[in-house]
Amino acid sequence: MNNLFFIVLTLFCVFLTGCERTIIEANKITCHDDNYEKSLSEIKNKHLQEIFIDECSAIRKSKEMREWKFKSSPEDKF
């Protein structure tokens, strides 16, 4: 009886792992211009698409904040 319970529980867990949704994680690779549209088209749920878009825009904003360009000061005219 104990072995049967263990086998049934194991099969139940195996079947449940197949039902898991695959969610594309927003990172610098999937949010890159080349992969962005492809990654977005693979997400079928509109709510998950909105989450992905928001996360990608946050990643892009943080990237813009970290990048800087040197701008020299204007010449002094004394």
Short mmCIF file of the C-alpha atoms (twelve columns), coordinates in Angstrom:
data_MODEL
# 
_entry.id   MODEL 
# 
loop_
_atom_site.group_PDB 
_atom_site.id 
_atom_site.type_symbol 
_atom_site.label_atom_id 
_atom_site.label_alt_id 
_atom_site.label_comp_id 
_atom_site.label_asym_id 
_atom_site.label_seq_id 
_atom_site.Cartn_x 
_atom_site.Cartn_y 
_atom_site.Cartn_z 
_atom_site.pdbx_PDB_model_num 
ATOM 1  C CA . MET A 1  0.000  0.000  0.000   1 
ATOM 2  C CA . ASN A 2  2.822  2.402  0.867   1 
ATOM 3  C CA . ASN A 3  4.625  1.619  -2.400  1 
ATOM 4  C CA . LEU A 4  1.449  2.194  -4.407  1 
ATOM 5  C CA . PHE A 5  0.971  5.602  -2.785  1 
ATOM 6  C CA . PHE A 6  4.567  6.536  -3.607  1 
ATOM 7  C CA . ILE A 7  4.163  5.458  -7.242  1 
ATOM 8  C CA . VAL A 8  0.904  7.377  -7.659  1 
ATOM 9  C CA . LEU A 9  2.406  10.472 -6.052  1 
ATOM 10 C CA . THR A 10 5.452  10.272 -8.315  1 
ATOM 11 C CA . LEU A 11 3.317  9.930  -11.453 1 
ATOM 12 C CA . PHE A 12 1.145  12.826 -10.356 1 
ATOM 13 C CA . CYS A 13 4.219  15.037 -9.929  1 
ATOM 14 C CA . VAL A 14 5.574  14.005 -13.326 1 
ATOM 15 C CA . PHE A 15 2.305  14.915 -15.034 1 
ATOM 16 C CA . LEU A 16 2.134  18.281 -13.291 1 
ATOM 17 C CA . THR A 17 5.623  19.279 -14.379 1 
ATOM 18 C CA . GLY A 18 4.521  18.948 -17.993 1 
ATOM 19 C CA . CYS A 19 1.752  21.507 -17.441 1 
ATOM 20 C CA . GLU A 20 4.074  24.324 -16.474 1 
ATOM 21 C CA . ARG A 21 3.929  27.465 -18.636 1 
ATOM 22 C CA . THR A 22 7.135  28.564 -20.223 1 
ATOM 23 C CA . ILE A 23 7.663  32.242 -19.575 1 
ATOM 24 C CA . ILE A 24 10.324 34.106 -21.475 1 
ATOM 25 C CA . GLU A 25 12.489 36.042 -19.075 1 
ATOM 26 C CA . ALA A 26 13.247 39.641 -19.921 1 
ATOM 27 C CA . ASN A 27 17.004 40.114 -19.928 1 
ATOM 28 C CA . LYS A 28 19.553 41.971 -22.035 1 
ATOM 29 C CA . ILE A 29 19.584 39.192 -24.647 1 
ATOM 30 C CA . THR A 30 15.829 38.802 -25.124 1 
ATOM 31 C CA . CYS A 31 15.278 42.573 -24.976 1 
ATOM 32 C CA . HIS A 32 17.944 43.308 -27.583 1 
ATOM 33 C CA . ASP A 33 16.563 44.843 -30.786 1 
ATOM 34 C CA . ASP A 34 17.216 41.685 -32.819 1 
ATOM 35 C CA . ASN A 35 15.459 39.300 -30.417 1 
ATOM 36 C CA . TYR A 36 12.770 41.588 -28.979 1 
ATOM 37 C CA . GLU A 37 10.087 41.017 -31.631 1 
ATOM 38 C CA . LYS A 38 10.789 37.291 -31.787 1 
ATOM 39 C CA . SER A 39 10.534 36.934 -28.011 1 
ATOM 40 C CA . LEU A 40 7.382  39.033 -27.904 1 
ATOM 41 C CA . SER A 41 5.702  36.985 -30.637 1 
ATOM 42 C CA . GLU A 42 6.334  33.746 -28.720 1 
ATOM 43 C CA . ILE A 43 4.263  35.010 -25.777 1 
ATOM 44 C CA . LYS A 44 0.588  34.314 -26.466 1 
ATOM 45 C CA . ASN A 45 -0.956 35.747 -23.297 1 
ATOM 46 C CA . LYS A 46 -1.577 39.522 -23.558 1 
ATOM 47 C CA . HIS A 47 -0.995 40.066 -19.842 1 
ATOM 48 C CA . LEU A 48 2.375  38.303 -20.010 1 
ATOM 49 C CA . GLN A 49 3.252  40.360 -23.097 1 
ATOM 50 C CA . GLU A 50 2.597  43.574 -21.175 1 
ATOM 51 C CA . ILE A 51 4.797  42.368 -18.322 1 
ATOM 52 C CA . PHE A 52 7.564  41.481 -20.783 1 
ATOM 53 C CA . ILE A 53 7.317  44.908 -22.466 1 
ATOM 54 C CA . ASP A 54 7.478  46.708 -19.104 1 
ATOM 55 C CA . GLU A 55 10.491 44.697 -17.974 1 
ATOM 56 C CA . CYS A 56 12.306 45.298 -21.263 1 
ATOM 57 C CA . SER A 57 11.658 49.030 -21.082 1 
ATOM 58 C CA . ALA A 58 13.034 49.056 -17.532 1 
ATOM 59 C CA . ILE A 59 16.146 47.221 -18.718 1 
ATOM 60 C CA . ARG A 60 16.617 49.712 -21.559 1 
ATOM 61 C CA . LYS A 61 16.181 52.705 -19.231 1 
ATOM 62 C CA . SER A 62 18.733 51.323 -16.779 1 
ATOM 63 C CA . LYS A 63 21.139 50.729 -19.654 1 
ATOM 64 C CA . GLU A 64 20.737 54.334 -20.806 1 
ATOM 65 C CA . MET A 65 21.369 55.587 -17.273 1 
ATOM 66 C CA . ARG A 66 24.595 53.586 -16.970 1 
ATOM 67 C CA . GLU A 67 26.007 54.661 -20.318 1 
ATOM 68 C CA . TRP A 68 27.542 58.089 -20.513 1 
ATOM 69 C CA . LYS A 69 29.604 60.050 -22.965 1 
ATOM 70 C CA . PHE A 70 32.362 62.450 -22.096 1 
ATOM 71 C CA . LYS A 71 31.469 66.025 -22.893 1 
ATOM 72 C CA . SER A 72 34.245 68.501 -22.488 1 
ATOM 73 C CA . SER A 73 33.560 71.787 -20.795 1 
ATOM 74 C CA . PRO A 74 33.190 74.847 -22.984 1 
ATOM 75 C CA . GLU A 75 36.338 76.906 -23.418 1 
ATOM 76 C CA . ASP A 76 36.843 79.688 -20.925 1 
ATOM 77 C CA . LYS A 77 36.815 83.213 -22.346 1 
ATOM 78 C CA . PHE A 78 38.353 85.498 -19.772 1 
# 
